[in-house]
């Protein structure tokens, strides 16, 4: 049995994709660039370093750092005003996982936004650790974020279930040695090479709950944390 669950946030638990698109598009327009479908596709599922650099390249008066700051400001405001919430079944999914073992969250998004979102949604009380795009030098699809989450949870990666929706996230968790449950968004669903890396699939969070309950150990069971960690050198907290 697996011993811990690590969730992605945007698009897996939070219904935030449309709001991210609106906020980034608004920032781009404010700085003279009309955000297009091609732009959205180019940054879909990428980490903060990539999308902020992409936005800054198209808006000469922005730097990657200022692009992040403006977009995070917009997303935090959206959280505070309740512009988006959790996907159907997501709250129950995380609660069910927490009843079976420790739960972590790995997001490529900036920390200020992630903390605001999990606090407003009520997810924070279930999370033993949160890894954001601010915490690692190499984000998804590199394995570093998931390795760091496993290290903080005290559970070897091979005993963790990662729940992801994007190609970069699935690759990240798989490379870290975790079992992957994919809840694929539209683009990921068409990427058969990526989906081959996921041991399990579900169409939505509601359906995923049954899969998580079937894979994660019973309450009160704590894994032997030292076993096989040597296979995955710990990423420094």
Secondary structure, 3 states (H helix, E strand, C coil): CECEEEECCECCCECCHHHHHHHHHHHHHHCCCCCCHHHHHHHCCCCHHHHHHHHHHHCCCCCHHHHHHHHHHHHHHHHHCCCCCECCCHHHHHHHHHHHCEEEEECCCCHHHHHHHHHHHCCHHHCCEEECCCCCCCCCCCCHHHHHHHHHHCCCHHHEEEEECCHHHHHHHHHCCCEEEECCCHHHHCCHHHHCCCCEECCCHHHHHHHHHHHECCCCCCCCCCCCHHHCCCCCC
